[in-house]
Amino acid sequence: MEKEKKNINRREFINKGAKLAIGVSAFSIFPYRSLAGNTVDKLKVALVGTGSRGSGTWGKSLVQPYKDYIELVGLCDINPKRVEYAKKYIGTNATTYLAKDFDRMVQDTKPDAVIVTTVDCFHAKYSVRAMELGCNVICEKPLATDAEQCQKLLDTELKTGKKIITTFNVRHQTSAEEIKKVIVSGELGNIISAEFQEYLDINHGASYYRRWHGKSRFSGTLLCTKASHHFDQMNWSIDAEPVEVNAFGRVAYYGKNNSFRYRNCRGCPFAEKCDFYWDITKDQRSMDMYVACEKEDGYLRDGCVWDNDNDTYDTMTVEVKYNNGVLLSYSLNAFLPYEGQRIAFNGEKGRLDVRLYHRQPWDVEHNSDFRLTKNFSNTKTWHIKPGEGGHGGADEKLKDKLFKPNQSDPLGKMAGSRAGVMASLIGIAARQSIETGKRIKIADLIDFPLTWRE
């Protein structure tokens, strides 16, 4: 009887999902202590995970530009040398702590929010603990790398009353905004199906396999660590949520697919003949942040792409069925000669084709091409240029909405726990589908809180 009740709850959740808002308001998640016009008290934040993304986007690029709105009060990392480097790099007086002292950091510094930028498999751990200690959470994607983490996040958010922002910066890119506007305009009519092809080149793609991302136990595979961005973009674009996933994937290029390998690039006896040899000594920031700190935790930033333990798929296709009937076809390849994306939406009234250019061998003056073709009518094309700043200006737009007052959000670009979990669950379900050869129903992965169905 209990199992039957659980299944009914799951079905009701899926049926009602499309009626619920996916976006969230920054101020409803992180209310400032006072708000009068453009004057707000500073939000106290602590940061856990001081690697490249943490110390950069959520450190140095946050503290100075947003000094009128936030105060960085604590830094935390598993590596004692790295957290001290981050403090100097960021230019902050925030107190530093080791990861084992995370609770003490929160108790000492009393932040309003904790920013989580650790290795992906630990995002849920620190997000959950931060909420238990009375803090709201700003978490990098993916929000989770397995279904158990998703369950714990939702249960803790419900129990504590604290909230999570998932930092899906792709929603804030000019191309993603343009896609959303076209769909909302109704020019395509109801969306019937969609396509998303991700091309990672041999520079960007290979970088995942030099880092911890190449090990699925840390990243949840690229289906979580990378593709959660794409899955969220599609969820948000069509204002729907996934119900069923089928996928195929394999490590076809990196990992064991080579005749030689070494621990890391420095000192490698195959350096002269390896096309993927990377001289980390020419990157001073990486030398300071990782090489100078590697004796503390053993992490090698210039790991070998041919490592036999690299089990993160580099070739994958995913099919997603949504609760509004839309079918998504997704693919990702991480070893191509050029980089970019092809995205398409097929509607009752026509088709939208989008091509995004990144480091491709032909010259382009713009970042993306748009083509809208109407049934029984003409086609029109236009171009979009990226904004200025990180990820085409998306990082700055996201931080503006998080920390500056009076920020409107007409497209619902701010993402909470619901969006974060749904994007993660597609990747989690896809991985499970690859491993089992079965179609995976999203509602079979976790028990959704009843409050989500109201």
Secondary structure by P-SEA (a helix, b strand, c coil): caaaaaaaaaaaaaaacccccccccccccccccccccccccbbbbbbccccccccccccccccccccccccccccccccaaaaaaaaaaaccccccccccaaaaaaaaacccbbbbbccccaaaaaaaaaaaabbbbbccccccccaaaaaaaaaaaaaacbbbbccccccccaaaaaaaaaaaaccccccccbbbbbbbccccccccccccccccccccccccccaaaaaaaaaaaacccccbbbbccccccccccccccccccccccccccccccccccccaaaaaaccccccccccccccccccccccccccbbbbbbcccbbbbbbbbbcccccccbbbbbbcccbbbbbbbbccccccccccbbbbbbbcccccccbbbbbbcccccaaaaaaaaaaccccccccccccccaaaaaaaaaaaaaaaaaaaccbbbbccccccccccccc
